[in-house]
Amino acid sequence: MRPRYDFARSMARKLLRKHRVQQPPVPVEHMLFLEGVRVEVLDYPDGTAGESWWEGETPCLAVARALLPGRLRFTLAHEWGHLALFHHRHPEPGIEAVARRLREGNVLQVNLDPIEVEANAFAAELLLPEAFFRRDWTCTPEPRRLAARYEVSEAAVRWRALALRGLREVERSP
């Protein structure tokens, strides 16, 4: 399976429109509440950042209490991505392999998994919407300032800037 980037981004944009988000920071916590997603903050003993699941028709997610605020918001959005993209209802055959790699600590292989890539694309578009971020990055290409504006980590800002630069290059190619 190849990552469905367009689907992931369009689902995030749909939620941004639904909740009439006009500027950063995106109120992800409030949006989750309005969408009826049950959120728990837990003390994970093994370094887990977050997880998501369904209890009947109720979407649920949990994040690690130990996460820094920007990382916590990205994890909330990432786990919401799994729910919004229906990863749990239509699991790919390799989902158990991803879980095994996570338990074994092989994060590099997990980051290449299409399901995780899609959840990251959803989270990036939700928290750093392209329409806002391109403008802000053009005016102020300073990761520290933009991280504060979007309430995410500096690493998330750098990755988003690289990803969008890559999109521009793809758009220009024949």
HUKA-V195022 format. One record per pair of residues at least 4 apart in sequence whose C-alpha atoms are under 7 Angstrom apart, sorted by the first residue. I is the first residue (numbers start at 1). GAP is how many residues later the second one is. If there is no record, write none. Layout:
BEGIN
{{I GAP} {I GAP}}
END
This chain:
BEGIN
{{1 113} {2 112} {3 111} {3 112} {3 114} {3 115} {4 4} {4 114} {5 4} {5 113} {5 116} {6 4} {7 4} {8 4} {8 77} {8 110} {8 113} {8 114} {9 4} {9 112} {9 113} {9 116} {10 4} {11 4} {12 4} {12 110} {12 113} {12 114} {13 4} {13 113} {14 4} {15 4} {16 4} {16 5} {16 110} {17 4} {21 5} {24 125} {24 126} {25 124} {25 125} {25 126} {26 101} {27 4} {28 4} {29 4} {30 4} {31 4} {32 4} {32 5} {33 4} {37 21} {37 22} {37 23} {38 21} {38 22} {38 23} {39 21} {39 22} {39 23} {40 21} {40 22} {40 23} {41 21} {41 22} {41 23} {41 24} {42 20} {42 21} {42 22} {42 23} {43 21} {43 22} {44 4} {44 20} {48 16} {49 14} {49 15} {49 26} {50 12} {50 13} {50 14} {50 25} {50 29} {51 10} {51 11} {51 12} {51 28} {52 8} {52 9} {52 10} {52 27} {52 31} {53 6} {53 7} {53 8} {53 35} {54 4} {54 5} {54 6} {55 4} {59 24} {61 18} {63 9} {63 12} {63 13} {67 4} {67 5} {68 4} {69 4} {70 4} {70 81} {70 82} {70 83} {71 4} {71 81} {71 82} {72 4} {73 4} {73 79} {74 4} {74 49} {74 78} {75 4} {76 4} {77 4} {77 46} {78 4} {78 41} {78 42} {78 44} {78 45} {79 4} {79 40} {80 4} {81 4} {81 38} {81 41} {81 42} {82 4} {82 5} {82 37} {83 4} {83 5} {86 4} {87 4} {91 4} {94 4} {95 4} {96 4} {97 4} {98 4} {98 12} {99 4} {100 4} {101 4} {101 5} {101 6} {101 9} {102 4} {102 5} {102 8} {106 4} {107 4} {108 4} {109 4} {110 6} {111 5} {111 6} {112 5} {113 4} {114 4} {115 4} {116 4} {117 4} {118 4} {119 4} {120 4} {121 4} {122 4} {123 4} {124 4} {124 36} {125 4} {125 5} {127 23} {128 5} {128 22} {129 4} {130 4} {131 4} {132 4} {133 4} {134 4} {135 4} {136 4} {137 4} {142 4} {143 4} {143 11} {143 14} {143 15} {144 4} {144 10} {145 4} {146 4} {146 11} {147 4} {147 5} {147 6} {147 7} {147 10} {148 4} {152 4} {153 4} {154 4} {155 4} {156 4} {157 4} {158 4} {159 4} {160 4} {161 4} {162 4} {163 4} {164 4} {165 4} {166 4} {167 4} {168 4} {169 4}}
END
